[in-house]
């Protein structure tokens, strides 16, 4: 599998859940009392996401973008011998 970065530079608007998740009485699965947690809106820019939230009267918090470092690797690296670290020195 190759994890690329194409189509990952979008801003996501997610709603805060109104109720805590808990076990469903019949089957015991985790269930939520509301369906808002299933909604996730994607925007191409931060300004568009902010404008949408302001137009709908929603309070919002902007989280800082996390940087991801991609280390190039080869398939052969999975089988390369790595000597044990010298713990006694």
C-alpha positions in Angstrom: 0.0 0.0 0.0 1.2 3.5 -0.7 -0.2 6.3 1.3 0.0 9.4 -0.8 -1.0 12.9 0.0 -3.3 13.6 -3.0 -6.7 15.1 -2.1 -5.8 15.5 1.5 -5.4 19.2 1.7 -9.0 20.0 2.6 -10.6 21.6 5.7 -13.1 19.5 7.5 -16.1 20.7 9.6 -17.3 18.2 12.2 -20.1 18.7 14.7 -19.6 18.2 18.4 -21.7 15.3 19.6 -24.7 16.3 21.6 -24.8 13.1 23.7 -22.1 10.7 24.9 -21.8 7.3 23.3 -22.8 4.3 25.3 -23.7 0.7 25.0 -26.9 -0.1 23.0 -29.3 -2.0 25.3 -30.2 -4.9 23.0 -26.9 -5.9 21.4 -24.4 -4.0 23.6 -22.7 -2.2 20.6 -21.5 1.3 21.0 -24.3 3.7 20.0 -24.9 7.4 20.0 -28.1 9.2 20.8 -27.8 11.6 17.8 -26.7 11.3 14.2 -24.7 14.5 14.1 -21.5 12.6 14.6 -21.9 11.0 11.2 -21.8 14.4 9.4 -18.5 15.6 8.1 -18.3 18.5 5.6 -15.2 19.2 3.5 -14.1 22.5 2.2 -11.2 23.6 -0.1 -10.3 26.6 2.0 -10.4 27.7 5.6 -12.3 30.8 4.6 -15.1 28.8 3.0 -15.4 26.6 6.2 -15.5 29.7 8.4 -18.1 31.4 6.2 -20.3 28.3 6.3 -20.1 28.0 10.1 -20.8 31.8 10.5 -23.8 31.7 8.1 -25.3 28.8 10.0 -24.6 30.4 13.4 -22.3 27.7 14.5 -19.5 28.3 17.0 -16.2 26.8 15.7 -12.7 26.1 16.7 -9.8 25.9 14.2 -7.2 23.3 15.0 -3.7 23.8 13.7 -2.7 21.7 10.7 -0.4 18.8 11.6 2.7 18.3 9.5 3.5 14.8 8.3 7.0 13.7 7.4 7.2 11.0 4.9 10.3 8.8 5.1 11.0 7.2 1.7 11.4 3.5 2.2 12.0 0.5 -0.1 10.4 -2.9 0.2 13.8 -4.4 1.0 14.0 -2.2 4.1 11.5 -4.6 5.7 14.1 -7.4 5.7 17.3 -5.4 6.3 19.4 -6.5 9.2 19.5 -4.0 12.0 22.1 -4.7 14.7 20.8 -4.6 18.3 21.5 -1.4 20.1 24.4 -1.5 22.6 22.6 -1.1 25.9 25.7 -1.8 28.1 27.9 1.1 26.9 
